[in-house]
Amino acid sequence: MKKKVLITGCAGFIGFHTVKSLVENDNYDVIGIDNINDYYPMTLKFERLMALGIHPDFIRYSQNTSSNIHDNFHFVRIDITDEKSINSLFAKNEFNYVIHLAAQAGVRYSIDNPNAYIQSNVVGFNNILEACRSFTVEHLVYASSSSVYGLNKEQPFSTHHKTDEPISLYASTKKSNELMAHTYSHLFQIPTTGLRFFTVYGPWGRPDMAPMLFAKAITSGESIKIFNNGKMERDFTYVSDIVNGICQVTKTIPKINEKGVQYKLYNIGNSSPVQLMEFINILSEELGIEPKKEFLPLQEGDVVSTYADISDLQKEVGYQPKVSIKEGIREFVTWYKNFYKLQS
């Protein structure tokens, strides 16, 4: 019996790769939704959808569009803040699993545009929770973020650490998601699992994130902006490792915990932090171009270091990241050159 899966934010970076992974498995029928907003160029989002067999000319709001590549994938353009459309979608489909990846992303953007985060990340998430409550699902998996650790200095970051000192509104909304999910799991017996993502990179990545920004600057002969004078490290995690983890977690419905709640939180990362300058050096080597560097102070809302303790996810779900930083950057550069038609 096939499982029916809803993936929100399917035109986004991680959402696209998650759809791609699931539709290649005949055990799933997948419906993806996205509002295709203009936070970054919509052309990239449409390109991702076309790679999944959804042509932009056939996309209409709240209407089902079939993939011309995958029989088991359909797309619907919906904003998760549209409660009526979300409820209608759930009413028409008996979803077994919901993988909620739609959100207003970006730490720095949240400083200047807080309302976008409240609407998408809080109001939108509440609409998903309410729909899961009204139309019973087996498991809701949702995206949280390593940014919830905020001012926590204890590393590696563990889900057993306190996360009550966020330093950006984006982080605050993600922490809110975890609290909201726990409430719904407790009150309405909805099994939920939150995944705290750690610096995901790879092909089809977001243009506002460091790998894409660096690659664009290096190939254009512009200076790359290196914050905190390069004294930063990130738990860079290749997207295929993240997607494998999402798929494993989705099938692993949380057990009732000691407080009687089917609720779980995991870190999902590489658990092997990389110095920012090392990342830049490997990227420039793969591109074959020596970059110009502009060293700048730490930006508001940024943290100096991230490092994931993934022991719970390894032990309980069997998650194991496999892609090294050199392999991952090489794959990213190969895609980047091809996508932007750059000569080697």
Residue pairs with C-beta under 8 A, 6 or more apart in sequence:
2 26
2 27
2 28
2 29
2 72
3 27
3 28
3 29
3 96
3 97
4 28
4 29
4 30
4 31
4 93
4 94
4 95
4 96
4 97
5 22
5 28
5 29
5 30
5 31
5 95
5 96
5 97
5 98
5 99
5 250
6 30
6 31
6 32
6 33
6 89
6 90
6 93
6 95
6 97
6 98
6 99
7 15
7 18
7 19
7 22
7 30
7 31
7 32
7 33
7 99
7 101
8 15
8 32
8 33
8 34
8 80
8 98
8 99
8 100
8 101
8 102
8 128
9 15
9 33
9 34
9 100
9 101
9 102
9 103
9 143
10 16
10 18
10 19
10 32
10 33
10 34
10 49
10 52
10 75
10 101
11 32
11 34
11 36
11 45
11 46
11 48
11 49
12 34
12 45
12 48
12 101
12 102
12 105
12 206
13 200
13 204
13 205
13 206
13 239
14 101
14 143
14 197
14 200
14 239
14 242
14 243
14 246
15 32
15 34
15 101
15 102
16 48
16 49
16 51
16 52
16 204
17 202
17 204
17 239
17 240
17 242
17 243
18 99
18 101
18 243
18 246
18 247
19 30
19 32
19 52
19 73
20 51
20 52
20 243
21 243
21 244
21 247
22 28
22 30
22 247
23 30
23 52
23 67
23 70
23 72
23 73
24 70
26 72
28 72
29 72
30 70
30 72
30 73
30 74
31 64
31 73
31 74
31 75
31 76
31 89
31 93
31 95
32 52
32 73
32 74
32 75
32 76
33 75
33 76
33 77
33 78
33 80
33 89
33 102
34 45
34 49
34 75
34 77
34 78
34 102
35 77
35 78
35 79
35 80
35 102
36 42
36 45
36 46
36 59
36 77
37 79
39 104
39 105
39 106
39 109
39 116
39 208
40 206
40 207
40 208
41 207
44 204
44 207
46 56
47 339
48 204
49 55
49 56
49 59
49 75
50 56
51 204
52 67
52 69
52 70
52 73
52 75
53 67
53 68
53 69
53 70
53 73
54 65
54 67
54 68
54 73
54 75
55 68
58 65
59 65
59 75
59 77
60 77
61 77
61 78
62 76
62 77
62 78
62 85
62 88
63 76
63 77
64 74
64 75
64 76
65 74
65 75
65 76
65 77
66 73
66 74
67 73
67 74
67 75
76 89
78 85
78 86
78 89
79 85
79 124
80 86
80 102
80 120
80 124
80 125
80 127
80 128
81 119
81 120
81 123
81 124
81 127
82 127
83 127
83 130
86 127
86 128
86 131
87 127
87 130
87 131
87 134
89 131
90 131
90 132
90 134
90 135
91 135
94 135
95 135
95 137
96 137
96 138
96 139
97 137
97 138
97 139
97 140
97 141
97 250
98 128
98 132
98 137
98 139
98 140
98 141
99 141
99 142
99 246
99 250
100 125
100 128
100 140
100 141
100 142
100 143
101 142
101 143
102 120
102 124
103 120
103 121
103 124
103 125
103 143
103 173
103 174
104 110
104 113
104 116
104 117
104 119
104 120
104 121
104 170
104 173
105 170
105 206
105 208
106 170
106 208
107 147
107 168
107 170
107 171
107 301
107 302
108 168
108 299
108 300
108 301
108 302
109 116
109 170
109 208
110 116
110 117
110 168
110 169
110 170
110 173
110 301
111 168
111 169
111 300
111 301
114 169
117 169
117 170
117 173
118 169
118 173
121 170
121 173
121 174
121 176
121 177
122 173
122 176
122 177
122 180
125 142
125 176
125 177
125 180
126 180
128 140
128 142
129 140
129 180
129 181
129 184
129 190
132 140
132 184
132 190
133 184
133 188
133 190
137 190
138 191
138 253
139 191
139 192
139 193
139 250
139 253
139 254
140 181
140 190
140 191
140 192
140 193
141 192
141 193
141 194
141 195
141 246
141 249
141 250
142 177
142 181
142 192
142 193
142 194
142 195
143 174
143 194
143 195
143 197
144 174
144 175
144 177
144 178
144 194
144 195
144 196
144 197
144 265
145 170
145 171
145 174
145 196
145 197
146 157
146 196
146 197
146 198
146 199
146 235
146 267
146 269
146 306
146 308
147 166
147 168
147 170
147 171
147 174
147 303
148 163
148 166
148 171
148 174
148 175
148 178
148 196
149 157
149 161
149 163
149 303
149 306
150 163
150 165
150 166
150 167
150 171
150 303
151 165
151 167
152 161
152 162
152 163
152 165
154 161
155 305
155 307
156 271
156 307
156 308
156 309
157 196
157 267
157 306
157 307
157 308
157 309
158 267
158 309
159 196
159 265
159 266
159 267
159 309
159 312
163 175
163 178
164 175
166 172
166 175
167 301
167 303
168 301
170 301
174 196
177 194
178 194
178 265
181 192
181 194
181 263
182 192
182 261
182 263
184 190
184 192
185 191
185 192
185 261
185 262
185 263
186 260
186 261
186 263
189 262
190 262
191 253
191 254
191 262
191 263
192 254
192 262
192 263
192 264
193 249
193 252
193 254
193 263
193 264
193 265
193 266
194 264
194 265
194 266
195 245
195 246
195 249
195 266
195 267
195 268
196 265
196 266
196 267
196 268
196 269
196 308
197 237
197 242
197 268
197 269
198 234
198 235
198 236
198 237
198 267
198 268
198 269
198 270
198 306
198 308
199 234
199 235
199 236
199 237
199 269
199 306
200 237
200 238
200 239
200 242
201 209
201 210
201 211
201 236
201 237
201 238
201 239
201 328
201 329
201 332
202 238
202 239
202 240
202 328
202 331
202 332
202 335
203 239
203 331
203 332
203 334
203 335
203 336
203 339
204 239
204 335
204 339
205 211
205 212
205 239
205 332
206 212
207 213
207 216
210 234
210 276
210 279
211 279
211 283
211 329
211 332
212 336
213 224
213 225
214 224
214 280
214 283
214 291
215 283
215 287
215 332
215 333
215 336
216 222
217 223
217 224
217 225
217 291
217 292
218 224
218 283
218 284
218 287
218 289
218 291
219 287
219 289
219 340
219 342
221 292
222 292
223 291
223 292
223 293
223 294
224 280
224 291
224 292
224 293
224 294
225 294
225 296
226 276
226 277
226 280
226 293
226 294
226 295
226 296
227 296
227 297
227 298
227 299
227 302
228 296
228 297
228 298
228 302
228 304
229 295
229 296
229 297
230 275
230 276
230 277
230 280
230 293
230 295
231 276
231 304
232 275
232 276
232 302
232 304
232 305
233 273
233 274
233 275
233 276
233 304
233 305
233 306
233 307
234 273
234 274
234 276
234 279
234 305
234 306
235 269
235 270
235 271
235 272
235 273
235 274
235 306
235 307
235 308
236 270
236 274
236 279
236 325
236 328
237 268
237 269
237 270
237 308
237 321
238 270
238 321
238 323
238 327
238 328
238 331
240 322
240 323
241 270
241 321
241 322
241 323
242 268
244 319
245 268
245 313
245 317
245 319
246 268
248 317
248 318
248 319
249 266
249 268
249 313
249 317
249 319
252 316
252 317
253 262
254 262
254 263
254 264
255 262
256 262
257 263
257 264
266 310
266 312
266 313
266 316
266 317
266 319
267 308
267 309
267 310
267 312
267 313
268 308
268 310
268 313
268 319
269 306
269 307
269 308
269 310
269 321
270 308
270 321
270 325
271 307
271 308
271 309
271 310
271 321
272 321
272 325
273 305
273 306
273 307
274 325
278 325
279 325
279 329
280 291
280 293
282 325
282 326
282 329
283 329
283 333
284 290
284 291
286 329
286 330
286 333
287 333
288 344
298 304
310 319
310 321
313 319
314 320
323 331
336 342
337 343
337 344
